[in-house]
Amino acid sequence: MSLGLYRRLWERRAEELRNLWATLERLKARARELDPGAQVYVFGSFAKGTHRPDSDVDVLVVTSLAETEEGRLYVRAELGRILSPYSPIELHIATPEQFAWYLQFLDVYVEV
């Protein structure tokens, strides 16, 4: 891959990061269209403020639709339509019960 291509990819990623909170708000709005009780959280290095330029952005969507594998895949597909191929967002889809499990390991998380 040429240096020019890497530079363009890096610039696209930087643009995605500049628009991160707008993208997160769109994800939350779509998640709530699918499930009015859905909650969206950022966790990991972005929530802690320890991210690096190459870090991904961990986003946890808590929804009762994730009770079935079909529902989980549907939510992932619908939310994935919002994300560009350059997005640093990594989606995690969980049920409310699974979220309780996540809380054992999350020292910092931010609700969108």
CYANA upper distance limits for C-alpha pairs under 8 A (distance plus 0.5 A):
  1 MET  CA      5 LEU  CA      7.06
  1 MET  CA      6 TYR  CA      7.67
  2 SER  CA      6 TYR  CA      7.04
  3 LEU  CA      7 ARG  CA      6.69
  4 GLY  CA      8 ARG  CA      6.79
  5 LEU  CA      9 LEU  CA      6.69
  6 TYR  CA     10 TRP  CA      6.56
  7 ARG  CA     11 GLU  CA      6.62
  8 ARG  CA     12 ARG  CA      6.72
  9 LEU  CA     13 ARG  CA      6.74
  9 LEU  CA     86 TYR  CA      7.91
 10 TRP  CA     14 ALA  CA      6.63
 11 GLU  CA     15 GLU  CA      6.73
 12 ARG  CA     16 GLU  CA      6.80
 12 ARG  CA     86 TYR  CA      6.81
 13 ARG  CA     17 LEU  CA      6.79
 13 ARG  CA     86 TYR  CA      6.01
 13 ARG  CA     87 SER  CA      6.90
 13 ARG  CA     88 PRO  CA      7.48
 14 ALA  CA     18 ARG  CA      6.76
 15 GLU  CA     19 ASN  CA      6.91
 16 GLU  CA     20 LEU  CA      6.43
 16 GLU  CA     86 TYR  CA      7.52
 16 GLU  CA     87 SER  CA      6.30
 16 GLU  CA     88 PRO  CA      7.84
 17 LEU  CA     87 SER  CA      8.32
 17 LEU  CA     88 PRO  CA      7.97
 19 ASN  CA     23 THR  CA      6.79
 20 LEU  CA     24 LEU  CA      6.65
 21 TRP  CA     25 GLU  CA      6.62
 22 ALA  CA     26 ARG  CA      6.84
 23 THR  CA     27 LEU  CA      6.71
 23 THR  CA     82 ILE  CA      8.10
 23 THR  CA     83 LEU  CA      8.19
 24 LEU  CA     28 LYS  CA      6.69
 24 LEU  CA    112 VAL  CA      7.28
 25 GLU  CA     29 ALA  CA      6.64
 25 GLU  CA    112 VAL  CA      7.28
 26 ARG  CA     30 ARG  CA      6.67
 26 ARG  CA     82 ILE  CA      7.92
 27 LEU  CA     31 ALA  CA      6.51
 27 LEU  CA     40 VAL  CA      8.50
 27 LEU  CA     79 LEU  CA      6.60
 27 LEU  CA     82 ILE  CA      7.43
 28 LYS  CA     32 ARG  CA      6.62
 28 LYS  CA     38 ALA  CA      8.33
 28 LYS  CA     39 GLN  CA      7.71
 28 LYS  CA     40 VAL  CA      6.46
 28 LYS  CA    112 VAL  CA      7.55
 29 ALA  CA     33 GLU  CA      6.78
 30 ARG  CA     34 LEU  CA      6.90
 30 ARG  CA     78 GLU  CA      8.36
 30 ARG  CA     79 LEU  CA      7.34
 31 ALA  CA     35 ASP  CA      6.53
 31 ALA  CA     36 PRO  CA      8.01
 31 ALA  CA     38 ALA  CA      6.53
 31 ALA  CA     39 GLN  CA      8.27
 31 ALA  CA     61 VAL  CA      8.16
 31 ALA  CA     75 VAL  CA      7.89
 31 ALA  CA     79 LEU  CA      7.58
 32 ARG  CA     36 PRO  CA      4.77
 32 ARG  CA     37 GLY  CA      6.95
 32 ARG  CA     38 ALA  CA      5.92
 32 ARG  CA     39 GLN  CA      8.27
 34 LEU  CA     75 VAL  CA      8.10
 35 ASP  CA     63 THR  CA      7.18
 35 ASP  CA     64 SER  CA      8.03
 35 ASP  CA     65 LEU  CA      7.64
 37 GLY  CA     63 THR  CA      7.34
 37 GLY  CA     64 SER  CA      8.44
 38 ALA  CA     61 VAL  CA      7.39
 38 ALA  CA     62 VAL  CA      6.02
 38 ALA  CA     63 THR  CA      5.19
 38 ALA  CA     64 SER  CA      7.98
 39 GLN  CA     61 VAL  CA      6.30
 39 GLN  CA     62 VAL  CA      5.59
 39 GLN  CA     63 THR  CA      7.27
 39 GLN  CA    111 GLU  CA      7.96
 39 GLN  CA    112 VAL  CA      8.31
 40 VAL  CA     59 VAL  CA      7.44
 40 VAL  CA     60 LEU  CA      6.21
 40 VAL  CA     61 VAL  CA      5.07
 40 VAL  CA     62 VAL  CA      6.78
 40 VAL  CA    111 GLU  CA      6.39
 40 VAL  CA    112 VAL  CA      6.04
 41 TYR  CA     59 VAL  CA      6.12
 41 TYR  CA     60 LEU  CA      5.60
 41 TYR  CA     61 VAL  CA      7.00
 41 TYR  CA    109 TYR  CA      6.85
 41 TYR  CA    110 VAL  CA      5.84
 41 TYR  CA    111 GLU  CA      4.83
 41 TYR  CA    112 VAL  CA      6.03
 42 VAL  CA     46 PHE  CA      7.68
 42 VAL  CA     47 ALA  CA      6.37
 42 VAL  CA     57 VAL  CA      7.69
 42 VAL  CA     58 ASP  CA      6.25
 42 VAL  CA     59 VAL  CA      5.10
 42 VAL  CA     60 LEU  CA      6.78
 42 VAL  CA    109 TYR  CA      6.11
 42 VAL  CA    110 VAL  CA      5.67
 42 VAL  CA    111 GLU  CA      6.94
 42 VAL  CA    112 VAL  CA      7.55
 43 PHE  CA     47 ALA  CA      5.37
 43 PHE  CA     48 LYS  CA      7.91
 43 PHE  CA     57 VAL  CA      8.11
 43 PHE  CA     58 ASP  CA      6.03
 43 PHE  CA     59 VAL  CA      6.87
 43 PHE  CA     60 LEU  CA      7.89
 43 PHE  CA    106 LEU  CA      7.72
 43 PHE  CA    108 VAL  CA      6.84
 43 PHE  CA    109 TYR  CA      4.96
 43 PHE  CA    110 VAL  CA      7.00
 44 GLY  CA     48 LYS  CA      6.82
 44 GLY  CA     57 VAL  CA      7.82
 44 GLY  CA     58 ASP  CA      6.52
 44 GLY  CA    106 LEU  CA      8.26
 44 GLY  CA    108 VAL  CA      7.78
 44 GLY  CA    109 TYR  CA      7.77
 45 SER  CA     49 GLY  CA      6.33
 45 SER  CA     50 THR  CA      5.41
 45 SER  CA     51 HIS  CA      5.13
 45 SER  CA     55 SER  CA      8.03
 45 SER  CA     57 VAL  CA      8.04
 46 PHE  CA     50 THR  CA      6.78
 46 PHE  CA     51 HIS  CA      5.71
 46 PHE  CA     57 VAL  CA      6.65
 46 PHE  CA     58 ASP  CA      8.15
 47 ALA  CA    108 VAL  CA      6.68
 47 ALA  CA    109 TYR  CA      6.02
 47 ALA  CA    110 VAL  CA      6.59
 48 LYS  CA    108 VAL  CA      6.59
 48 LYS  CA    109 TYR  CA      8.11
 51 HIS  CA     55 SER  CA      6.18
 55 SER  CA     88 PRO  CA      7.88
 56 ASP  CA     88 PRO  CA      5.27
 56 ASP  CA     89 ILE  CA      6.35
 56 ASP  CA     90 GLU  CA      6.99
 57 VAL  CA     88 PRO  CA      6.14
 57 VAL  CA     89 ILE  CA      5.05
 57 VAL  CA     90 GLU  CA      6.31
 58 ASP  CA     89 ILE  CA      6.53
 58 ASP  CA     90 GLU  CA      5.50
 58 ASP  CA     91 LEU  CA      6.83
 58 ASP  CA     92 HIS  CA      7.74
 59 VAL  CA     89 ILE  CA      7.13
 59 VAL  CA     90 GLU  CA      6.50
 59 VAL  CA     91 LEU  CA      5.55
 59 VAL  CA     92 HIS  CA      6.43
 60 LEU  CA     91 LEU  CA      6.60
 60 LEU  CA     92 HIS  CA      5.12
 60 LEU  CA     93 ILE  CA      6.31
 60 LEU  CA     94 ALA  CA      7.58
 61 VAL  CA     91 LEU  CA      7.82
 61 VAL  CA     92 HIS  CA      6.63
 61 VAL  CA     93 ILE  CA      5.39
 61 VAL  CA     94 ALA  CA      6.66
 62 VAL  CA     66 ALA  CA      8.36
 62 VAL  CA     93 ILE  CA      6.62
 62 VAL  CA     94 ALA  CA      5.40
 62 VAL  CA     95 THR  CA      5.89
 62 VAL  CA     96 PRO  CA      6.33
 62 VAL  CA     99 PHE  CA      7.16
 63 THR  CA     93 ILE  CA      7.90
 63 THR  CA     94 ALA  CA      6.77
 63 THR  CA     95 THR  CA      5.68
 63 THR  CA     96 PRO  CA      6.88
 64 SER  CA     94 ALA  CA      8.44
 64 SER  CA     95 THR  CA      5.74
 64 SER  CA     96 PRO  CA      7.04
 65 LEU  CA     71 GLY  CA      5.49
 65 LEU  CA     72 ARG  CA      6.77
 65 LEU  CA     75 VAL  CA      7.93
 65 LEU  CA     95 THR  CA      7.80
 66 ALA  CA     70 GLU  CA      8.33
 66 ALA  CA     71 GLY  CA      5.62
 66 ALA  CA     72 ARG  CA      4.69
 66 ALA  CA     73 LEU  CA      8.48
 66 ALA  CA     75 VAL  CA      8.13
 66 ALA  CA     93 ILE  CA      7.24
 66 ALA  CA     94 ALA  CA      6.36
 66 ALA  CA     95 THR  CA      5.78
 67 GLU  CA     71 GLY  CA      7.26
 67 GLU  CA     72 ARG  CA      7.65
 67 GLU  CA     95 THR  CA      6.56
 68 THR  CA     72 ARG  CA      6.70
 69 GLU  CA     73 LEU  CA      6.61
 70 GLU  CA     74 TYR  CA      6.59
 71 GLY  CA     75 VAL  CA      6.70
 72 ARG  CA     76 ARG  CA      6.71
 72 ARG  CA     93 ILE  CA      7.01
 72 ARG  CA     94 ALA  CA      8.29
 73 LEU  CA     77 ALA  CA      6.52
 74 TYR  CA     78 GLU  CA      6.60
 75 VAL  CA     79 LEU  CA      6.55
 75 VAL  CA     93 ILE  CA      8.22
 76 ARG  CA     80 GLY  CA      6.27
 76 ARG  CA     91 LEU  CA      7.85
 76 ARG  CA     93 ILE  CA      7.59
 77 ALA  CA     81 ARG  CA      6.97
 78 GLU  CA     82 ILE  CA      8.07
 79 LEU  CA     83 LEU  CA      7.75
 83 LEU  CA     87 SER  CA      6.44
 83 LEU  CA     89 ILE  CA      8.26
 94 ALA  CA     98 GLN  CA      6.05
 94 ALA  CA     99 PHE  CA      6.60
 95 THR  CA     99 PHE  CA      6.67
 96 PRO  CA    100 ALA  CA      7.04
 97 GLU  CA    101 TRP  CA      7.30
 98 GLN  CA    102 TYR  CA      6.80
 99 PHE  CA    103 LEU  CA      6.74
100 ALA  CA    104 GLN  CA      7.64
101 TRP  CA    105 PHE  CA      8.16
102 TYR  CA    106 LEU  CA      6.76
103 LEU  CA    107 ASP  CA      8.11
